[in-house]
Amino acid sequence: FFFLMIRRPPRSTQSRSSAASDVYKRQVMEWGDLSINKQPIGNYQANGYKTTTYDKIKAQFLRQMTSFDSARGLDSRDVKLHYIKNKLQREQSLQASQELRAEINQRLFADNIFAQMAKFFDFPVETLLGKTQVTNFDCLKSSVKTYELTCGKFTEYSLKYVQFLVTICEKSKNLTKEEILAGIATVCVRNN
């Protein structure tokens, strides 16, 4: 009996291979909510530490600052922020976290400075960011120089506010160049 079991011919390999090929021919079935496919995998990965309030606020801020429509593309002013954000997600290092915090603080500083300038010069912010043709180059050059001396150098992000300075120089007919420069310096000194 034992001898017969060992010498028994093997089963047909054709039936096994046809069963395996049937797996590839079957209809794929999908169940449940498929919108999860569009979400980043990082939303479901653990970081290995408890989330702090700062982490939650930072994540919310980053979602707002870094969300972009892929059809529209990415604003060139946001490239550095996206780079640092991706670096932080990749490395999870303290240095990348500090870089991200510095970039966010720099953006908030620029937004705050120019919002205060809008109040100081009594201009609505929306009108200051509109397109205005430059004719008073002397005022613009002096305004940029005053800003950089008192507030710091322009960054890729804060360069969007140069149009703000153009509008102040062009539409503030009742202000002299010296008054504009003094206003810029006053706002910058108050915030440094």
C-alpha positions in Angstrom: 0.0 0.0 0.0 2.8 2.5 0.9 4.6 1.6 -2.2 1.5 2.3 -4.3 1.1 5.7 -2.8 4.6 6.8 -3.6 4.5 5.5 -7.1 1.1 7.0 -7.9 1.4 9.3 -10.9 1.1 13.0 -10.1 -2.2 14.8 -10.7 -2.7 16.6 -13.9 -0.8 19.9 -14.0 -3.3 21.2 -16.5 -6.1 21.5 -14.0 -3.9 23.4 -11.6 -2.6 25.9 -14.2 -6.1 26.5 -15.6 -7.4 27.2 -12.1 -4.6 29.7 -11.6 -5.3 31.4 -14.9 -9.0 31.7 -14.0 -7.9 34.0 -11.1 -6.7 36.6 -13.7 -9.9 36.3 -15.8 -12.3 37.0 -13.0 -14.2 40.3 -12.7 -12.7 42.7 -10.1 -15.3 43.6 -7.5 -15.1 46.9 -5.6 -16.9 47.5 -2.3 -17.2 50.5 0.1 -16.1 54.1 -0.2 -13.6 54.5 -3.0 -12.8 58.1 -2.3 -10.0 57.0 -0.1 -7.9 56.4 -3.2 -7.6 60.1 -3.8 -6.3 60.9 -0.3 -2.6 60.9 0.6 -1.3 57.7 2.2 0.4 59.8 4.9 -3.1 60.6 6.4 -3.2 57.0 7.5 0.3 56.4 8.7 1.4 56.8 12.3 4.1 59.2 13.2 5.2 57.4 16.3 4.3 60.2 18.6 1.2 61.8 20.0 -0.1 64.8 18.1 0.2 68.1 19.9 -1.9 71.1 19.5 0.9 72.8 17.6 1.0 69.9 15.2 -2.7 70.1 14.6 -2.6 73.9 14.0 0.5 73.5 11.7 -1.3 70.8 9.7 -4.4 72.9 9.3 -2.3 75.9 8.2 -0.3 73.8 5.8 -3.4 72.4 4.2 -4.6 75.9 3.6 -1.3 77.3 2.5 -0.3 74.4 0.3 -3.5 73.3 -1.3 -3.5 73.8 -5.0 -5.5 72.7 -8.0 -3.3 70.5 -10.1 -5.0 71.8 -13.3 -4.1 75.4 -12.2 -0.6 74.5 -11.1 1.5 75.8 -8.2 2.2 79.4 -7.6 6.0 80.1 -7.9 5.9 81.9 -4.5 4.8 78.6 -2.8 7.5 76.4 -4.2 9.8 76.8 -1.2 6.9 76.1 1.2 6.0 72.9 -0.7 9.6 71.8 -0.8 10.1 72.2 2.9 6.7 70.5 3.7 7.7 67.5 1.5 11.1 67.4 3.1 9.5 67.3 6.6 7.1 64.5 5.5 10.0 62.5 4.1 12.6 63.0 6.9 10.6 63.8 10.0 13.6 65.8 11.3 13.9 68.6 13.7 15.8 70.7 11.2 13.0 70.4 8.6 10.4 71.2 11.2 12.3 74.4 12.2 12.7 75.4 8.5 9.0 75.0 8.0 8.2 77.0 11.1 10.6 79.8 10.0 9.0 79.9 6.5 5.5 80.1 7.9 6.5 82.8 10.4 8.2 84.8 7.6 5.0 84.6 5.5 2.8 85.7 8.4 5.2 88.6 9.1 5.0 89.8 5.5 1.2 89.5 5.5 1.0 91.4 8.8 3.3 94.2 7.7 1.5 94.9 4.5 -2.0 94.7 6.2 -0.7 97.3 8.7 0.6 99.5 5.8 -2.8 99.3 4.2 -4.3 100.7 7.4 -1.6 103.2 7.8 -2.0 104.6 4.3 -5.8 104.2 4.5 -6.1 102.0 1.4 -8.1 98.8 1.1 -5.8 95.9 0.6 -7.7 94.7 -2.4 -7.0 98.0 -4.3 -3.3 97.8 -3.4 -2.8 94.4 -5.0 -4.4 95.4 -8.3 -2.3 96.0 -11.4 -1.0 99.5 -11.6 1.4 100.8 -14.2 4.7 102.1 -12.8 5.5 105.7 -13.7 7.0 107.0 -10.4 10.2 104.8 -10.5 12.0 107.0 -8.0 9.3 106.5 -5.3 9.2 102.7 -6.0 13.0 102.3 -5.8 13.1 104.3 -2.6 10.1 102.4 -1.1 11.8 99.0 -1.8 15.1 100.2 -0.3 13.3 101.6 2.8 11.4 98.3 3.2 14.5 96.2 2.9 16.5 98.4 5.4 13.8 98.4 8.0 11.8 95.2 7.5 14.4 92.9 5.9 14.9 91.6 2.4 12.0 90.5 0.2 11.5 86.8 0.0 9.9 84.9 -2.9 6.6 85.1 -1.0 6.8 88.8 0.0 7.7 89.9 -3.5 4.0 89.8 -4.3 3.6 92.9 -2.2 5.9 95.0 -4.5 2.7 95.8 -6.4 1.4 97.2 -3.2 4.3 99.6 -3.1 3.7 100.5 -6.7 0.0 101.3 -6.0 0.9 103.5 -3.0 3.5 105.5 -5.0 1.1 105.9 -7.9 -2.2 106.5 -6.2 -1.1 108.6 -3.2 -1.1 111.9 -5.0 -1.6 113.8 -1.7 1.4 112.2 0.0 5.0 113.1 -0.8 7.7 110.5 -1.4 9.2 111.3 2.0 5.9 110.7 3.8 5.5 107.4 2.0 9.0 106.3 3.0 8.4 107.5 6.6 5.1 105.5 6.8 6.9 102.3 5.5 9.7 102.8 8.1 7.2 103.4 10.9 5.2 100.3 10.2 8.3 98.2 9.9 9.9 99.5 13.1 6.7 98.9 15.1 6.8 95.2 14.1 10.5 94.4 14.6 
